[in-house]
Amino acid sequence: MLLLAFTIFSPDGEEMDETIHVYSRHFDAMEECKDFISNWGDTIRSRGIDKVQDLLKDGYKIKLEDLSCAVPGSLWKDKPKDDDDENTDKDENTDKDEVG
């Protein structure tokens, strides 16, 4: 799918913590997606950004960080493991105070 990744900036010009990832079009093959970007990338970078910008509250700005082809969910496959991940299998009751 076609993936657009945007950084958001506050009215003060500060980069926000949030990043918006938009899957905008499905392709049957990765090569189709790459060809689409090759043919339409400049248009997406100009008019596409304007369309997304129109969705934001006044004063907020966006910057297109990435225009690429990706498989939905692939953003998370290489997600770094949190230190807390090793505790995800623990019993739900272990955080409760025992009475008795």
GROMACS elastic network, one bead per residue, 0.5 to 0.9 nm:
[ bonds ]
;  ai    aj funct       b0    kb
    1    23     6  0.61535   500
    1    24     6  0.69506   500
    1    25     6  0.54093   500
    1    27     6  0.57055   500
    1    28     6  0.85000   500
    1    29     6  0.88243   500
    1    30     6  0.78809   500
    1    33     6  0.68302   500
    1    68     6  0.83566   500
    1    69     6  0.54680   500
    1    70     6  0.53691   500
    1    71     6  0.59421   500
    1    72     6  0.70272   500
    2    22     6  0.80494   500
    2    23     6  0.55308   500
    2    24     6  0.55218   500
    2    25     6  0.51823   500
    2    26     6  0.66228   500
    2    27     6  0.78042   500
    2    33     6  0.64827   500
    2    34     6  0.87073   500
    2    36     6  0.87518   500
    2    37     6  0.82180   500
    2    67     6  0.73480   500
    2    68     6  0.59699   500
    2    70     6  0.64430   500
    2    71     6  0.86265   500
    3    21     6  0.67913   500
    3    22     6  0.56246   500
    3    24     6  0.64214   500
    3    25     6  0.79726   500
    3    66     6  0.74790   500
    3    67     6  0.57767   500
    3    68     6  0.52488   500
    3    69     6  0.55944   500
    3    70     6  0.61454   500
    3    71     6  0.87220   500
    3    72     6  0.87362   500
    4    20     6  0.79943   500
    4    21     6  0.57335   500
    4    22     6  0.51137   500
    4    23     6  0.65265   500
    4    24     6  0.75444   500
    4    64     6  0.70703   500
    4    65     6  0.76071   500
    4    66     6  0.55930   500
    4    68     6  0.66835   500
    4    69     6  0.86699   500
    5    19     6  0.68341   500
    5    20     6  0.56001   500
    5    22     6  0.63588   500
    5    23     6  0.88839   500
    5    63     6  0.84617   500
    5    64     6  0.59659   500
    5    65     6  0.54296   500
    5    67     6  0.66903   500
    5    68     6  0.87112   500
    6    18     6  0.88393   500
    6    19     6  0.56325   500
    6    20     6  0.50466   500
    6    21     6  0.64782   500
    6    22     6  0.83152   500
    6    49     6  0.89718   500
    6    62     6  0.60762   500
    6    63     6  0.53974   500
    6    65     6  0.53518   500
    6    66     6  0.71269   500
    7    15     6  0.71758   500
    7    16     6  0.72344   500
    7    17     6  0.82412   500
    7    18     6  0.68930   500
    7    20     6  0.65639   500
    7    61     6  0.83658   500
    7    62     6  0.55042   500
    7    63     6  0.52350   500
    7    64     6  0.65814   500
    7    65     6  0.65585   500
    8    14     6  0.85146   500
    8    15     6  0.60601   500
    8    16     6  0.54967   500
    8    17     6  0.78724   500
    8    18     6  0.66503   500
    8    19     6  0.64724   500
    8    20     6  0.77197   500
    8    60     6  0.69724   500
    8    61     6  0.57958   500
    8    63     6  0.66160   500
    9    12     6  0.76762   500
    9    13     6  0.54288   500
    9    14     6  0.53231   500
    9    16     6  0.54485   500
    9    59     6  0.86868   500
    9    60     6  0.56451   500
    9    61     6  0.50383   500
    9    62     6  0.59770   500
    9    63     6  0.79973   500
   10    13     6  0.51617   500
   10    14     6  0.53070   500
   10    15     6  0.64733   500
   10    16     6  0.64800   500
   10    59     6  0.68710   500
   10    61     6  0.66958   500
   10    62     6  0.89827   500
   11    14     6  0.74449   500
   11    58     6  0.79500   500
   11    60     6  0.50255   500
   11    61     6  0.73586   500
   12    15     6  0.89231   500
   12    59     6  0.82175   500
   12    60     6  0.84714   500
   13    16     6  0.89740   500
   13    59     6  0.89822   500
   13    60     6  0.80912   500
   13    61     6  0.80279   500
   15    18     6  0.85252   500
   16    19     6  0.77666   500
   23    26     6  0.80252   500
   23    70     6  0.84097   500
   23    72     6  0.75309   500
   25    33     6  0.86159   500
   26    29     6  0.89008   500
   26    33     6  0.80631   500
   27    30     6  0.68893   500
   27    31     6  0.86206   500
   27    32     6  0.61927   500
   27    33     6  0.58675   500
   28    31     6  0.87106   500
   28    32     6  0.71294   500
   28    33     6  0.82795   500
   29    32     6  0.53767   500
   29    33     6  0.67824   500
   30    33     6  0.51570   500
   30    34     6  0.63311   500
   30    35     6  0.87011   500
   30    69     6  0.68850   500
   30    70     6  0.81086   500
   31    34     6  0.50477   500
   31    35     6  0.61212   500
   31    36     6  0.85367   500
   32    35     6  0.51271   500
   32    36     6  0.61533   500
   32    37     6  0.87471   500
   33    36     6  0.50118   500
   33    37     6  0.63397   500
   33    38     6  0.86198   500
   33    68     6  0.81752   500
   33    69     6  0.60548   500
   33    70     6  0.89455   500
   34    37     6  0.51562   500
   34    38     6  0.61642   500
   34    39     6  0.86821   500
   34    68     6  0.76199   500
   34    69     6  0.67114   500
   35    39     6  0.61653   500
   35    40     6  0.84312   500
   36    39     6  0.51670   500
   36    40     6  0.57424   500
   36    41     6  0.73583   500
   37    40     6  0.51481   500
   37    42     6  0.82124   500
   37    44     6  0.83855   500
   37    67     6  0.77691   500
   37    68     6  0.74307   500
   37    69     6  0.84222   500
   38    41     6  0.57330   500
   38    42     6  0.83187   500
   39    42     6  0.78547   500
   39    43     6  0.86614   500
   40    43     6  0.53661   500
   40    44     6  0.61848   500
   40    45     6  0.86575   500
   41    44     6  0.50783   500
   41    45     6  0.60557   500
   41    46     6  0.86875   500
   41    67     6  0.77402   500
   42    45     6  0.50656   500
   42    46     6  0.63598   500
   42    47     6  0.85989   500
   43    46     6  0.52406   500
   43    47     6  0.57444   500
   43    48     6  0.69128   500
   44    47     6  0.55789   500
   44    49     6  0.68398   500
   44    67     6  0.86749   500
   45    48     6  0.57338   500
   45    49     6  0.58472   500
   45    50     6  0.86199   500
   45    64     6  0.73362   500
   45    67     6  0.82667   500
   46    49     6  0.56159   500
   46    50     6  0.66122   500
   47    50     6  0.50641   500
   47    51     6  0.63536   500
   47    52     6  0.88749   500
   48    51     6  0.51535   500
   48    52     6  0.64412   500
   48    53     6  0.85479   500
   49    52     6  0.52178   500
   49    53     6  0.59507   500
   49    54     6  0.86006   500
   49    62     6  0.76664   500
   49    63     6  0.77881   500
   49    64     6  0.71066   500
   50    54     6  0.62243   500
   50    55     6  0.89914   500
   51    54     6  0.52487   500
   51    55     6  0.69861   500
   52    55     6  0.53075   500
   52    56     6  0.71638   500
   52    62     6  0.80702   500
   53    56     6  0.55301   500
   53    57     6  0.85487   500
   53    60     6  0.80272   500
   53    61     6  0.65367   500
   53    62     6  0.64354   500
   54    57     6  0.79443   500
   54    58     6  0.85391   500
   56    59     6  0.81831   500
   56    60     6  0.63236   500
   56    61     6  0.76008   500
   56    62     6  0.86806   500
   57    60     6  0.59616   500
   57    61     6  0.87961   500
   58    61     6  0.83877   500
   64    67     6  0.74205   500
   70    73     6  0.84082   500
   70    74     6  0.67147   500
   70    75     6  0.80456   500
   71    74     6  0.54235   500
   71    75     6  0.81533   500
   72    75     6  0.73540   500
   73    76     6  0.57673   500
   73    77     6  0.70164   500
   74    77     6  0.51377   500
   74    78     6  0.75547   500
   75    78     6  0.68759   500
   75    79     6  0.72656   500
   76    80     6  0.86453   500
   77    80     6  0.87909   500
   78    81     6  0.86902   500
   79    82     6  0.88546   500
   81    84     6  0.82455   500
   81    85     6  0.65280   500
   81    86     6  0.89412   500
   82    85     6  0.52825   500
   82    86     6  0.80885   500
   83    86     6  0.66330   500
   83    87     6  0.83080   500
   84    87     6  0.54320   500
   84    88     6  0.69757   500
   85    88     6  0.53445   500
   85    89     6  0.83784   500
   86    89     6  0.72131   500
   86    90     6  0.86249   500
   87    90     6  0.55953   500
   88    91     6  0.86042   500
   89    92     6  0.86461   500
   90    93     6  0.84912   500
   90    94     6  0.73349   500
   91    94     6  0.56241   500
   91    95     6  0.83096   500
   92    95     6  0.67098   500
   92    96     6  0.81133   500
   93    96     6  0.54102   500
   93    97     6  0.84102   500
   93    98     6  0.88150   500
   94    97     6  0.78892   500
   94    98     6  0.87128   500
